[in-house]
Amino acid sequence: MEDFYVKLAEILEVEEIKPEDDLRQFENWDSLTALSILATLDASYGVNLTAGELRQIKTAGELAATAESRRPK
């Protein structure tokens, strides 16, 4: 998942994402962005998260860790 932060930055339309970044602090964070993140996790990594689960995740690092733990081996 080396490219995870790159894809997340593209979705949020920013230069860089760091693990400690609070996802909801980004200017482009909205419901469509959340759906794009969920779709990317599914299509690129085979990870299925619900919108409710995503709401519980605060930082980019938490999102990456959750995705990694659910990624098919």
C-alpha positions in Angstrom: 0.0 0.0 0.0 2.9 2.3 -0.7 0.8 4.4 -3.0 -2.1 4.8 -0.5 -1.2 8.3 0.6 -0.6 9.4 -3.0 -4.1 8.2 -4.0 -5.6 9.8 -0.9 -3.9 13.1 -1.7 -5.3 13.0 -5.2 -8.8 12.4 -3.9 -8.5 15.3 -1.4 -6.8 17.4 -4.1 -3.7 18.3 -2.0 0.0 17.9 -2.5 0.7 15.5 0.3 -1.0 13.5 3.1 0.8 12.6 6.3 -0.4 9.8 8.7 -1.2 12.3 11.4 -3.4 14.5 9.2 -7.0 14.8 10.3 -9.1 13.8 7.3 -12.0 16.2 8.2 -9.7 19.2 8.3 -9.1 19.1 4.5 -11.0 21.7 2.6 -12.4 19.1 0.1 -13.7 16.7 2.7 -17.3 16.0 2.1 -19.7 13.1 1.5 -18.6 12.7 -2.1 -14.9 12.6 -1.0 -15.8 9.9 1.5 -17.5 7.8 -1.2 -14.5 8.2 -3.5 -12.2 7.0 -0.7 -14.5 4.0 -0.1 -14.6 3.2 -3.8 -10.8 3.5 -4.1 -10.2 1.2 -1.1 -12.5 -1.4 -2.7 -11.2 -1.1 -6.3 -7.5 -0.7 -5.6 -7.0 -2.7 -2.4 -10.0 -5.1 -2.1 -10.9 -3.4 1.2 -14.6 -2.9 2.0 -15.4 -0.3 4.6 -18.8 1.2 5.3 -19.5 4.9 5.6 -20.2 4.4 9.3 -16.7 2.8 9.7 -15.1 5.6 7.8 -16.8 8.1 10.1 -15.1 6.5 13.1 -11.6 7.0 11.5 -10.0 10.3 12.3 -6.6 10.4 10.7 -5.0 9.3 7.4 -2.8 6.9 9.4 -5.8 5.3 11.1 -7.4 4.8 7.7 -4.2 3.3 6.3 -3.9 0.9 9.2 -7.5 -0.1 9.0 -7.2 -0.7 5.3 -4.0 -2.7 5.7 -5.5 -4.9 8.4 -8.5 -5.7 6.1 -6.6 -6.1 2.9 -6.9 -9.6 1.5 -3.6 -11.6 1.8 
